[in-house]
Every structure is written in C-alpha cells, then in structure tokens.
Amino acid sequence: MNGASREALAAARERLDALTDNTSVDAAALADDLASVTALLDREVSLRRVLTDPAQSGESKAELAARLLSGQVSGEAVDLVSGLVRSRWSQSRDLVDSVEELANTADLTAAQRAGVLDDVEDELFRFGRIVGSDQELRSALTSRTATATAKGQLLRSLLGGKAQPVTERIIVRLVTQPRGRSLEAGIESLSKLAAERRDRAVAVVTSAVPLSDRQKQRLGAALAKLYGREMHLNLDVDPAVLGGISVRVGDEIINGTVAERLEEATRRMAG
C-alpha cells in the first residue's frame, strides 16, 4: 500500500491493538465479524467505492457503514470499520485488504492470549511445505471448479484435531476466499503477520540434518543480533544442501551450505 492507504491501515492497527488489549473483548469472535465484512466488501464493488470515495465526508461514510453493519456484526467490529472508512484511501481495494488483515490479526491475538502463537506459526510453515510438495493437494485447494464449501471440508478433514483452531480458521479463510492471491503468497503473508505479533522476523532455515536445541538457540541469538529484533526460526531439513545451513529472511539469503560453496567454486573455475 502507498500514501494514504498505508497511513489509514497503521491507524487501524493501533485501534485494534487498543481494543484487544481489553481481555473482555472476544478476539476470535471479532475476527469472524471482520472476515464477514471482508467478504461483503470484496463482493460488493460499488459499496467499497462509496466507502472510499474522497468526495464524501468521512462522517457520512462512517454513518453508512454503521447502518449497514449494525445488528449484523459486533459493536467493536462496527467501530473499527467506521474508523477505517473515515480515513482516506489510495484505492478502494486497499480497504478490503486492510479489513482482512485486521481479521487475521484479531485471530492471531486470540492465539497469543491462549499461549499458542508459536504453534500457529509453526503450523502455517508446515502447511506451506506440505502444499508445496503435494501437487494434487494444491490443485484441489486452488481449483476454480471446486466450491468453497468443498475446499473448506477438505481442509477441516486435514487439519481438524491436528492443528490449533486459529490455524484452521485462517487457512480455511485464505483458501476459500483467496481474493486473487496465490496460495503460497497468502501463507507467507499470514506467517509474517503472526511473527509481527511478537515484533519478530521470520527466518527460514534449511539444513542437511535437524539442528540441536543448542544450535537453534545460538542461531536465533546470532540472527537477532544481526537484524536487531527477535527472530522466529522456521526449520526445514533438506539433504540436498549437503552440509551447513541456508537462512532466508525476507528476500535476503545467507547461504553457508556445502552445495552452495561447491557451486561457487565451479563458477570460479569456469570463469
């Protein structure tokens, strides 16, 4: 997002954090309400254009949103959406993206309260790996002919009782309401959002053999010092790396594998 939309989302994040700091607010229920609003705005193009029309006053747009949503979702959700539409937006699509992000953040807040946020982060990572290695499953989850209901049932059969309820909810929402994103991009976005709940970055670590607890602690400490923030490690084992480790933080790759060093030596000899 750019300009006005980025500022509007930043303000909405602060309002959500202030709201969910109150433990009497059911963060999971709030997430469901915001997800319903996301679906409505995604479906009703003309409505989201009205709610982001710069020619209309923020207060009139907030009043319209409140009239439409009151009695359909909680008062907390109405207040959050009203605050969003009072803001200015660079494009109407950004409003939908922002409501969706708030829904996922509310669910992750519920996980954090329950002390299972680490589990959710790990489950998102593992699910991404499973989908990436199983083309048949990926095709079933991204099929344009399969209904959202069928995809939801498939996911619940795969995840039910095997993953945290929050993980199941946000993955089902992602798959049944992809909104033009690839499955992989959606999972990565959710993983980053989960890491941000603790102000942590995500490091994808690939090694030839599983790392020991001591190695994980040392690596985590070294990366935290390097990047200036706590780092959540998503661990993957791939014998093809031959030895050492490869670390990816965002778009940056720190590669210390034997395979990489062999490739570099080959390039130098060829050059």
C-alpha positions as CSV (number, residue, x, y, z in Angstrom):
1,M,0.0,0.0,0.0
2,N,1.1,3.6,-0.6
3,G,0.4,7.0,0.8
4,A,-3.0,7.5,2.4
5,S,-3.8,3.8,2.5
6,R,-0.7,3.0,4.5
7,E,-1.5,5.7,7.0
8,A,-5.1,4.5,7.3
9,L,-4.0,0.9,8.0
10,A,-1.4,2.0,10.5
11,A,-4.1,3.9,12.4
12,A,-6.5,0.9,12.2
13,R,-3.8,-1.4,13.6
14,E,-3.4,0.9,16.6
15,R,-7.2,0.9,17.2
16,L,-7.3,-2.9,17.0
17,D,-4.4,-3.3,19.4
18,A,-6.1,-0.9,21.9
19,L,-9.4,-2.7,21.6
20,T,-7.9,-6.2,22.0
21,D,-5.8,-5.1,25.0
22,N,-9.1,-5.3,26.8
23,T,-9.4,-9.0,27.7
24,S,-13.2,-8.7,27.8
25,V,-13.2,-8.4,24.0
26,D,-13.5,-11.8,22.3
27,A,-10.7,-11.5,19.7
28,A,-11.7,-14.7,17.9
29,A,-15.4,-13.5,17.5
30,L,-14.1,-10.1,16.4
31,A,-12.0,-11.9,13.7
32,D,-15.1,-13.7,12.4
33,D,-17.0,-10.4,12.2
34,L,-14.2,-8.7,10.4
35,A,-13.9,-11.6,8.0
36,S,-17.6,-11.3,7.2
37,V,-17.1,-7.6,6.4
38,T,-14.2,-8.5,4.2
39,A,-16.3,-10.9,2.2
40,L,-19.1,-8.2,1.9
41,L,-16.7,-5.5,0.6
42,D,-14.9,-7.9,-1.7
43,R,-18.3,-9.0,-3.2
44,E,-19.9,-5.5,-3.4
45,V,-17.6,-3.4,-5.5
46,S,-19.9,-0.4,-5.6
47,L,-20.2,-0.4,-1.8
48,R,-16.5,-0.2,-1.2
49,R,-16.2,2.5,-3.8
50,V,-18.7,4.6,-2.0
51,L,-17.0,3.9,1.3
52,T,-13.7,5.1,-0.1
53,D,-15.0,8.0,-2.2
54,P,-12.8,11.1,-1.3
55,A,-15.7,13.3,-2.4
56,Q,-17.8,12.1,0.5
57,S,-17.1,13.2,4.1
58,G,-15.6,10.7,6.5
59,E,-18.5,11.0,8.9
60,S,-21.1,10.3,6.2
61,K,-19.3,7.2,5.1
62,A,-18.9,6.1,8.8
63,E,-22.7,6.5,9.3
64,L,-23.4,4.5,6.2
65,A,-21.1,1.7,7.3
66,A,-22.7,1.7,10.8
67,R,-26.3,1.5,9.3
68,L,-25.3,-1.4,7.1
69,L,-23.4,-3.4,9.7
70,S,-25.2,-2.7,13.0
71,G,-27.0,-5.8,14.1
72,Q,-25.0,-7.9,11.7
73,V,-21.7,-7.8,13.5
74,S,-20.5,-6.7,16.9
75,G,-20.2,-3.1,18.0
76,E,-16.4,-3.5,18.2
77,A,-16.4,-4.5,14.5
78,V,-18.7,-1.7,13.5
79,D,-16.4,0.8,15.3
80,L,-13.3,-0.5,13.6
81,V,-14.9,-0.4,10.2
82,S,-16.3,3.0,10.8
83,G,-12.9,4.3,11.7
84,L,-11.4,2.8,8.6
85,V,-13.9,4.4,6.2
86,R,-13.4,7.8,7.9
87,S,-9.8,7.6,6.6
88,R,-8.6,8.4,3.1
89,W,-7.6,5.5,0.7
90,S,-5.4,5.5,-2.3
91,Q,-7.6,2.9,-3.9
92,S,-10.8,1.1,-2.8
93,R,-9.2,-2.3,-2.9
94,D,-6.9,-1.3,-0.1
95,L,-9.9,-1.0,2.3
96,V,-10.8,-4.7,1.8
97,D,-7.1,-5.8,2.2
98,S,-7.0,-3.8,5.5
99,V,-10.2,-5.3,6.9
100,E,-8.9,-8.7,6.1
101,E,-5.6,-8.0,7.8
102,L,-7.4,-6.9,10.9
103,A,-9.4,-10.1,10.9
104,N,-6.3,-12.2,10.7
105,T,-4.6,-10.1,13.4
106,A,-7.5,-10.5,15.7
107,D,-7.4,-14.3,15.3
108,L,-3.6,-14.2,16.0
109,T,-4.2,-12.1,19.0
110,A,-6.6,-14.8,20.3
111,A,-3.8,-17.3,19.7
112,Q,-1.3,-15.1,21.6
113,R,-3.7,-14.8,24.6
114,A,-4.1,-18.6,24.6
115,G,-0.3,-19.1,24.6
116,V,-0.3,-21.0,21.2
117,L,1.0,-18.3,18.8
118,D,4.3,-20.2,18.4
119,D,2.3,-23.3,17.5
120,V,0.3,-21.4,14.9
121,E,3.4,-20.0,13.3
122,D,4.9,-23.5,13.0
123,E,1.7,-25.0,11.7
124,L,1.4,-22.3,9.0
125,F,5.0,-23.1,7.9
126,R,4.4,-26.8,7.9
127,F,1.2,-26.4,5.9
128,G,3.0,-24.3,3.3
129,R,5.7,-27.0,3.0
130,I,3.0,-29.8,2.6
131,V,1.2,-27.9,-0.1
132,G,4.4,-27.1,-1.9
133,S,5.3,-30.8,-2.0
134,D,1.9,-32.2,-2.9
135,Q,0.7,-31.0,-6.3
136,E,-2.5,-33.0,-6.1
137,L,-3.5,-31.3,-2.8
138,R,-2.5,-27.9,-4.1
139,S,-4.6,-28.4,-7.2
140,A,-7.6,-29.4,-5.1
141,L,-7.3,-26.3,-2.9
142,T,-6.8,-23.9,-5.8
143,S,-9.3,-25.4,-8.3
144,R,-11.6,-22.9,-9.9
145,T,-14.3,-25.6,-10.3
146,A,-14.4,-26.8,-6.7
147,T,-16.7,-24.9,-4.4
148,A,-15.6,-23.0,-1.3
149,T,-17.6,-25.5,0.8
150,A,-15.8,-28.5,-0.7
151,K,-12.4,-26.8,-0.1
152,G,-13.4,-26.0,3.5
153,Q,-14.4,-29.6,4.2
154,L,-11.2,-30.9,2.7
155,L,-9.1,-28.6,4.9
156,R,-11.1,-29.4,8.1
157,S,-10.5,-33.1,7.4
158,L,-6.8,-32.5,7.1
159,L,-6.4,-30.0,10.0
160,G,-9.2,-30.8,12.4
161,G,-7.7,-32.0,15.7
162,K,-4.2,-31.8,14.2
163,A,-3.7,-28.0,14.3
164,Q,-4.7,-25.2,16.5
165,P,-8.3,-23.9,15.9
166,V,-6.8,-20.5,14.9
167,T,-4.6,-22.1,12.3
168,E,-7.5,-24.0,10.8
169,R,-9.7,-20.8,10.7
170,I,-7.2,-18.6,9.0
171,I,-6.2,-21.2,6.5
172,V,-9.8,-22.0,5.6
173,R,-10.4,-18.3,5.1
174,L,-7.4,-18.0,2.9
175,V,-8.3,-21.0,0.7
176,T,-12.0,-20.3,0.4
177,Q,-11.6,-16.5,-0.1
178,P,-8.2,-16.2,-2.0
179,R,-9.1,-12.8,-3.5
180,G,-6.7,-13.3,-6.4
181,R,-3.7,-14.3,-4.4
182,S,-1.7,-17.4,-4.9
183,L,-1.9,-19.9,-2.0
184,E,1.8,-19.6,-1.3
185,A,1.7,-15.8,-1.2
186,G,-1.2,-16.0,1.2
187,I,0.5,-18.4,3.6
188,E,3.7,-16.3,3.6
189,S,1.6,-13.2,4.4
190,L,0.0,-14.9,7.3
191,S,3.3,-16.2,8.6
192,K,4.7,-12.6,8.6
193,L,1.7,-11.3,10.3
194,A,2.0,-14.0,13.0
195,A,5.7,-13.1,13.5
196,E,4.8,-9.4,13.9
197,R,2.6,-10.2,16.8
198,R,5.8,-10.5,18.8
199,D,7.7,-8.0,16.8
200,R,9.7,-10.8,15.4
201,A,11.0,-11.5,11.9
202,V,10.8,-15.0,10.3
203,A,13.9,-16.8,9.3
204,V,13.5,-19.9,7.1
205,V,16.4,-22.2,8.0
206,T,17.3,-25.1,5.7
207,S,19.9,-27.7,6.9
208,A,21.1,-31.1,5.9
209,V,20.2,-32.6,9.3
210,P,18.0,-31.4,12.1
211,L,19.6,-28.7,14.3
212,S,20.0,-29.4,18.0
213,D,18.4,-27.2,20.6
214,R,21.7,-25.6,21.3
215,Q,22.3,-24.9,17.7
216,K,18.8,-23.3,17.3
217,Q,19.4,-21.1,20.3
218,R,22.8,-19.9,19.0
219,L,21.5,-19.3,15.5
220,G,18.5,-17.4,16.9
221,A,20.7,-15.2,19.1
222,A,23.1,-14.5,16.2
223,L,20.2,-13.5,13.8
224,A,18.6,-11.4,16.5
225,K,21.9,-9.5,16.9
226,L,22.3,-9.2,13.2
227,Y,18.8,-7.9,12.5
228,G,18.1,-6.1,15.8
229,R,14.9,-8.0,16.6
230,E,13.8,-11.3,17.9
231,M,13.8,-14.0,15.2
232,H,11.3,-16.9,14.8
233,L,13.0,-19.9,13.1
234,N,11.1,-22.0,10.6
235,L,13.2,-25.1,10.3
236,D,13.4,-27.3,7.2
237,V,15.6,-30.3,6.5
238,D,16.9,-31.0,3.0
239,P,19.7,-33.5,2.5
240,A,20.5,-31.8,-0.9
241,V,22.3,-28.9,0.9
242,L,25.0,-31.5,1.9
243,G,26.0,-29.6,5.0
244,G,25.9,-26.2,6.7
245,I,22.7,-24.2,6.7
246,S,20.8,-21.7,4.4
247,V,18.9,-18.9,6.1
248,R,16.3,-16.7,4.3
249,V,15.0,-13.6,6.0
250,G,12.5,-11.9,3.7
251,D,14.3,-11.5,0.3
252,E,17.8,-11.9,1.8
253,I,19.5,-15.2,1.8
254,I,22.5,-16.1,3.9
255,N,23.8,-19.3,2.4
256,G,26.5,-21.4,4.2
257,T,25.8,-24.8,2.7
258,V,28.4,-27.1,1.2
259,A,26.4,-27.3,-2.0
260,E,26.5,-23.5,-2.4
261,R,30.2,-23.4,-1.8
262,L,30.7,-26.2,-4.4
263,E,28.6,-24.3,-6.9
264,E,30.7,-21.1,-6.2
265,A,33.9,-23.0,-6.7
266,T,32.6,-24.4,-10.0
267,R,31.6,-20.9,-11.2
268,R,35.0,-19.5,-10.4
269,M,36.8,-22.4,-12.3
270,A,34.5,-21.9,-15.2
271,G,35.1,-18.2,-15.2
